[in-house]
Amino acid sequence: MPFLFLGLDVIPAGRQLAFARHPAERAHIFRRVGGRAGPWHRVAVYARSPYLDEDVLAPGTFVEYYVHVQADADAGTLQVCSHLLSATT
């Protein structure tokens, strides 16, 4: 599986995640607010880039995103690639 390019920008409309993936891959996005004590929640299934998270968070909130990509390999096996991004709003 090729390297997955990721970018996370805090913009006025929310947090924008940009990623490059192959069309056969499926990207799922999870979010955790408040650091390690917070639970992970899936916020997007079969996401497209760029993904815009418009949920309102208080200024200064620490938020993490986990981008999970799955791809079917030629031999019928499943390849998985995951990446973690974080930002403060």
C-alpha positions as CSV (number, residue, x, y, z in Angstrom):
1,M,0.0,0.0,0.0
2,P,1.5,3.4,-0.9
3,F,2.1,6.1,1.6
4,L,-1.0,8.0,2.5
5,F,-0.5,11.8,2.3
6,L,-2.4,13.6,5.1
7,G,-3.1,17.2,6.0
8,L,-5.2,18.8,8.7
9,D,-6.1,22.4,8.7
10,V,-8.2,24.4,11.1
11,I,-10.3,26.8,9.0
12,P,-13.3,29.0,9.9
13,A,-15.8,26.3,8.8
14,G,-14.2,23.6,11.0
15,R,-11.3,21.1,10.6
16,Q,-10.4,20.0,7.1
17,L,-8.6,16.7,6.5
18,A,-7.0,16.2,3.1
19,F,-5.7,12.8,2.1
20,A,-4.7,11.0,-1.1
21,R,-5.9,7.4,-1.6
22,H,-6.4,5.0,-4.5
23,P,-10.0,4.8,-5.7
24,A,-10.2,1.1,-4.6
25,E,-9.4,2.0,-1.0
26,R,-12.0,2.8,1.6
27,A,-11.2,5.6,4.1
28,H,-12.9,5.7,7.5
29,I,-12.4,8.7,9.8
30,F,-12.5,8.6,13.6
31,R,-12.3,11.5,16.0
32,R,-11.3,11.8,19.6
33,V,-11.8,15.1,21.6
34,G,-9.8,15.9,24.8
35,G,-6.9,13.6,24.4
36,R,-6.4,10.0,25.6
37,A,-9.2,10.1,28.1
38,G,-11.8,10.6,25.3
39,P,-13.4,7.8,23.3
40,W,-12.9,7.4,19.5
41,H,-16.1,8.1,17.4
42,R,-16.4,7.2,13.7
43,V,-17.4,10.5,12.0
44,A,-17.1,9.3,8.3
45,V,-17.5,6.1,6.3
46,Y,-16.0,5.8,2.8
47,A,-14.8,9.4,3.2
48,R,-13.6,11.5,0.3
49,S,-10.9,14.1,0.4
50,P,-11.1,16.8,1.5
51,Y,-13.3,15.9,4.5
52,L,-14.7,18.8,6.5
53,D,-15.6,18.2,10.1
54,E,-18.1,21.1,10.8
55,D,-18.9,20.1,14.4
56,V,-18.5,23.1,16.7
57,L,-15.8,22.7,19.3
58,A,-14.8,25.2,21.9
59,P,-11.6,27.3,21.1
60,G,-8.5,25.6,22.5
61,T,-10.0,22.1,22.3
62,F,-7.5,19.3,21.5
63,V,-8.9,17.1,18.8
64,E,-7.3,14.0,17.1
65,Y,-8.3,12.2,13.9
66,Y,-7.5,8.7,13.0
67,V,-7.7,7.9,9.2
68,H,-8.1,4.2,8.6
69,V,-7.7,3.0,5.0
70,Q,-8.5,-0.5,3.8
71,A,-7.6,-1.9,0.4
72,D,-8.2,-5.3,-1.2
73,A,-4.9,-6.7,-2.3
74,D,-4.5,-8.8,-5.5
75,A,-4.3,-12.1,-3.6
76,G,-7.7,-11.4,-1.9
77,T,-6.0,-10.3,1.4
78,L,-6.9,-7.1,3.1
79,Q,-4.2,-4.4,3.6
80,V,-4.7,-1.8,6.3
81,C,-3.0,1.6,6.7
82,S,-3.8,4.0,9.6
83,H,-2.6,7.5,10.4
84,L,-3.1,9.8,13.4
85,L,-3.4,13.6,13.1
86,S,-4.0,16.2,15.9
87,A,-4.8,19.9,16.2
88,T,-5.9,22.5,18.7
89,T,-9.0,24.5,17.7
